[in-house]
């Protein structure tokens, strides 16, 4: 009789939880995460087997057309999260706390997180930073709200950096990132996003931590990967970072479909008799 352990397919899990992600790390099963901002796309992403849907503050860019993530408000994030939550049956839904909703003080941060959990019925929140946000992380987790951390390139601090270049290449910054990662794990974060850092550093952090790491521009050795869905599906094509792979070119598909529709209207071939009522 074989003693080999049969690992369950993550797609068979009826509902992904923070514990599911911990189990996936322990079993060496990579975590698939994408951003979602609306009901229709979230439903498709969920049905396709995405483990985690991030209602990202990147909605500021891809949904509202802003240059940075900074302008989006807490009310707007809650709205997007409500749309996503209504669509999912399986995925864990994590919501970014937007710029200005948690940096001021931990009391304000907790109030923001509570609004996300109550009004959107989200499953967890995500925020950027290391030691500087530990009091906030501690306060939110103490209220029973799961927190995902985020280190490396921090889009909400882009004006402080002045560039979107790879972070933590220098030894001092790399050591500080490792220290921040360990501190976030000790504070109780259930997972950690690592954005745009050297692959070797991301591998070291992943091996050091017991909680899952989710990479974006951080190499293949993280416990999972995340992309902005608009980038992965080819809806946005004017953004060309090295870490983005376009798994489809929906911009071309949609453009062709709309051109065909316009031509069908112009030539009165739409609607036809079968598409009309007597």
C-alpha positions as CSV (number, residue, x, y, z in Angstrom):
1,X,0.0,0.0,0.0
2,X,1.4,3.4,-1.0
3,X,2.1,5.8,1.9
4,X,2.4,8.8,-0.4
5,X,0.4,11.8,0.8
6,X,-2.2,13.0,-1.7
7,X,-2.3,16.8,-1.7
8,X,-5.7,18.4,-2.2
9,X,-6.0,20.6,-5.3
10,X,-6.4,24.2,-4.1
11,X,-9.1,24.5,-6.7
12,X,-11.2,22.0,-4.7
13,X,-11.1,24.2,-1.5
14,X,-14.7,25.5,-1.1
15,X,-13.5,28.8,0.4
16,X,-9.9,30.1,0.6
17,X,-9.0,31.5,4.0
18,X,-5.8,32.8,5.6
19,X,-5.2,29.3,6.9
20,X,-5.5,27.9,3.4
21,X,-2.6,30.1,2.3
22,X,-0.6,28.9,5.2
23,X,-1.3,25.3,4.2
24,X,-0.3,26.1,0.6
25,X,3.1,27.4,1.7
26,X,3.7,24.4,3.9
27,X,2.8,22.1,1.0
28,X,4.8,24.0,-1.6
29,X,1.7,24.9,-3.6
30,X,2.1,28.4,-5.3
31,X,-0.6,31.0,-4.5
32,X,-2.2,32.7,-7.5
33,X,-3.4,36.3,-6.7
34,X,-4.8,39.0,-9.0
35,X,-6.4,42.4,-8.6
36,X,-10.2,42.9,-9.0
37,X,-12.3,46.0,-8.8
38,X,-15.8,45.1,-10.2
39,X,-18.4,42.4,-10.0
40,X,-18.2,41.0,-13.6
41,X,-14.4,40.6,-13.7
42,X,-14.2,39.3,-10.1
43,X,-16.7,36.6,-10.9
44,X,-14.6,35.4,-13.9
45,X,-11.4,35.5,-11.9
46,X,-12.9,33.6,-9.1
47,X,-14.4,31.0,-11.3
48,X,-11.0,30.5,-13.1
49,X,-9.5,29.5,-9.8
50,X,-7.7,32.6,-8.5
51,X,-6.8,32.0,-4.9
52,X,-6.7,35.6,-3.7
53,X,-8.4,38.7,-5.2
54,X,-6.8,42.0,-4.2
55,X,-9.0,45.0,-4.3
56,X,-6.0,47.1,-4.9
57,X,-5.5,50.8,-4.7
58,X,-4.3,50.4,-8.3
59,X,-7.9,51.0,-9.1
60,X,-6.8,54.6,-8.9
61,X,-4.7,54.0,-12.0
62,X,-6.6,51.4,-14.1
63,X,-10.2,52.4,-13.2
64,X,-10.0,56.1,-12.6
65,X,-7.0,57.1,-14.8
66,X,-4.8,58.7,-12.1
67,X,-1.1,58.7,-12.4
68,X,-0.5,57.3,-8.9
69,X,-2.5,55.3,-6.3
70,X,-2.6,58.3,-4.0
71,X,-5.9,60.0,-5.0
72,X,-8.3,57.1,-4.4
73,X,-10.4,57.4,-1.2
74,X,-11.5,55.0,1.5
75,X,-15.1,55.3,0.3
76,X,-14.1,54.5,-3.2
77,X,-12.1,51.4,-2.1
78,X,-15.1,50.2,-0.1
79,X,-17.3,50.6,-3.2
80,X,-15.0,48.5,-5.3
81,X,-14.7,45.9,-2.5
82,X,-18.4,45.6,-2.2
83,X,-18.7,44.9,-6.0
84,X,-16.0,42.2,-5.7
85,X,-17.4,40.5,-2.6
86,X,-20.8,40.1,-4.3
87,X,-19.1,38.1,-7.1
88,X,-16.9,35.6,-5.3
89,X,-17.6,32.1,-4.1
90,X,-14.1,30.8,-3.4
91,X,-11.4,33.4,-3.4
92,X,-10.0,35.3,-0.3
93,X,-10.7,39.0,-0.8
94,X,-8.0,41.4,0.5
95,X,-8.6,45.2,0.4
96,X,-5.9,47.8,0.3
97,X,-6.2,50.5,2.9
98,X,-5.7,53.6,0.7
99,X,-3.2,56.4,1.3
100,X,-4.3,58.7,4.1
101,X,-6.6,56.1,5.8
102,X,-4.0,54.6,8.2
103,X,-0.8,56.6,8.2
104,X,-2.0,59.3,10.7
105,X,-2.5,57.2,13.8
106,X,-3.4,53.6,14.7
107,X,-6.8,54.6,16.0
108,X,-7.8,56.1,12.6
109,X,-6.3,53.1,10.9
110,X,-8.4,50.7,12.9
111,X,-11.5,52.8,12.1
112,X,-10.7,52.5,8.4
113,X,-10.1,48.7,8.6
114,X,-13.4,48.2,10.5
115,X,-15.3,50.1,7.8
116,X,-13.8,47.9,5.1
117,X,-14.7,44.7,7.0
118,X,-18.2,45.9,8.0
119,X,-19.3,47.8,4.9
120,X,-17.7,45.7,2.2
121,X,-17.7,42.4,4.1
122,X,-14.0,41.9,3.1
123,X,-11.9,39.1,4.4
124,X,-8.7,41.0,5.2
125,X,-6.9,44.3,4.6
126,X,-3.5,45.2,3.2
127,X,-1.2,48.1,4.1
128,X,2.3,49.2,3.2
129,X,5.3,49.6,5.4
130,X,7.5,47.9,8.0
131,X,8.5,49.0,11.5
132,X,6.8,52.4,10.9
133,X,3.4,50.8,10.7
134,X,3.8,48.2,13.5
135,X,1.6,50.0,16.0
136,X,-1.1,50.2,13.3
137,X,-0.7,46.5,12.4
138,X,-0.9,45.5,16.1
139,X,-4.0,47.5,16.7
140,X,-5.9,46.2,13.6
141,X,-4.9,42.6,14.3
142,X,-5.9,42.9,18.0
143,X,-9.4,43.8,16.7
144,X,-9.5,40.4,14.9
145,X,-8.9,41.8,11.4
146,X,-6.4,39.8,9.3
147,X,-3.6,42.0,7.8
148,X,-1.4,41.4,4.8
149,X,1.8,43.4,4.8
150,X,3.6,45.0,1.8
151,X,7.4,45.7,1.5
152,X,9.8,46.7,-1.2
153,X,8.5,49.2,-3.6
154,X,5.7,51.0,-1.9
155,X,3.5,52.8,-4.4
156,X,1.9,55.0,-1.8
157,X,5.3,56.4,-1.0
158,X,6.3,57.0,-4.7
159,X,6.8,60.7,-4.2
160,X,9.2,60.0,-1.4
161,X,11.2,57.5,-3.6
162,X,10.9,59.7,-6.7
163,X,11.3,56.6,-8.9
164,X,9.8,53.1,-9.6
165,X,13.3,51.5,-9.7
166,X,14.0,48.2,-8.0
167,X,14.3,48.5,-4.2
168,X,16.7,46.9,-1.6
169,X,19.6,46.3,-4.0
170,X,21.9,47.9,-1.5
171,X,22.9,45.7,1.5
172,X,21.7,48.2,4.1
173,X,18.2,48.5,2.6
174,X,18.0,44.7,2.1
175,X,18.8,44.0,5.7
176,X,16.2,46.6,6.8
177,X,13.6,44.8,4.6
178,X,14.4,41.5,6.1
179,X,14.1,43.0,9.6
180,X,10.8,44.6,8.6
181,X,9.5,41.3,7.2
182,X,10.3,39.5,10.4
183,X,8.7,42.2,12.5
184,X,5.5,42.1,10.4
185,X,5.3,38.3,10.9
186,X,5.8,38.6,14.6
187,X,3.1,41.2,14.7
188,X,0.7,38.7,13.2
189,X,0.5,39.5,9.5
190,X,-0.8,36.4,7.7
191,X,1.1,37.1,4.4
192,X,3.4,39.6,2.9
193,X,3.6,41.2,-0.6
194,X,7.2,41.8,-1.8
195,X,7.2,44.3,-4.7
196,X,10.1,44.9,-7.1
197,X,13.1,43.6,-5.1
198,X,15.9,41.4,-6.2
199,X,14.9,37.7,-6.7
200,X,17.7,36.5,-4.4
201,X,16.5,38.8,-1.6
202,X,12.8,37.7,-2.1
203,X,14.0,34.0,-1.9
204,X,15.8,34.7,1.4
205,X,12.8,36.5,2.9
206,X,10.6,33.6,1.8
207,X,12.8,31.0,3.4
208,X,13.1,33.1,6.6
209,X,9.4,33.6,7.2
210,X,6.8,31.0,8.2
211,X,4.0,33.1,6.6
212,X,3.5,33.2,2.8
213,X,5.2,35.7,0.5
214,X,3.5,37.0,-2.6
215,X,5.8,38.5,-5.2
216,X,5.3,41.1,-7.9
217,X,8.6,41.7,-9.6
218,X,10.3,39.6,-7.0
219,X,11.3,36.4,-8.8
220,X,9.9,32.9,-8.9
221,X,10.8,31.8,-5.4
222,X,8.1,33.6,-3.5
223,X,5.2,31.5,-2.2
224,X,2.9,33.1,-4.7
225,X,2.6,35.8,-7.4
226,X,0.3,38.8,-7.9
227,X,-0.3,41.0,-11.0
228,X,-2.7,43.8,-11.8
229,X,-5.4,41.9,-13.8
230,X,-5.6,44.7,-16.4
231,X,-1.9,44.2,-17.1
232,X,-2.0,40.4,-17.1
233,X,-5.0,40.3,-19.5
234,X,-3.6,43.0,-21.8
235,X,-6.3,45.6,-21.1
236,X,-3.5,48.1,-20.4
237,X,-0.6,48.1,-22.8
238,X,1.2,51.4,-22.1
239,X,2.9,50.0,-19.0
240,X,5.9,47.8,-19.6
241,X,7.7,46.8,-16.4
242,X,9.9,43.8,-16.7
243,X,7.8,41.7,-14.4
244,X,4.5,41.9,-16.3
245,X,3.6,39.1,-18.6
246,X,0.5,39.6,-20.7
247,X,-1.4,36.3,-20.8
248,X,-3.9,37.7,-23.3
249,X,-4.4,40.8,-25.5
250,X,-7.9,41.7,-24.6
251,X,-7.3,45.3,-25.9
252,X,-7.1,43.9,-29.4
253,X,-10.0,41.5,-28.9
254,X,-12.3,44.3,-27.5
255,X,-11.2,46.8,-30.2
256,X,-12.0,44.3,-33.0
257,X,-15.3,43.4,-31.4
258,X,-16.4,47.0,-31.1
259,X,-15.3,47.9,-34.6
260,X,-17.4,44.9,-35.8
261,X,-20.4,46.2,-33.8
262,X,-20.1,49.7,-35.1
263,X,-19.9,48.4,-38.7
264,X,-22.9,46.2,-38.1
265,X,-24.9,49.2,-36.9
266,X,-23.8,51.3,-39.7
267,X,-24.8,48.7,-42.3
268,X,-28.1,47.9,-40.5
269,X,-27.1,44.2,-40.3
270,X,-27.7,44.5,-36.5
271,X,-30.2,43.8,-35.3
272,X,-31.4,41.1,-37.8
273,X,-34.9,39.5,-37.8
274,X,-33.9,36.9,-35.2
275,X,-32.8,39.7,-32.9
276,X,-36.0,41.7,-33.2
277,X,-39.5,41.2,-31.8
278,X,-42.7,41.0,-33.8
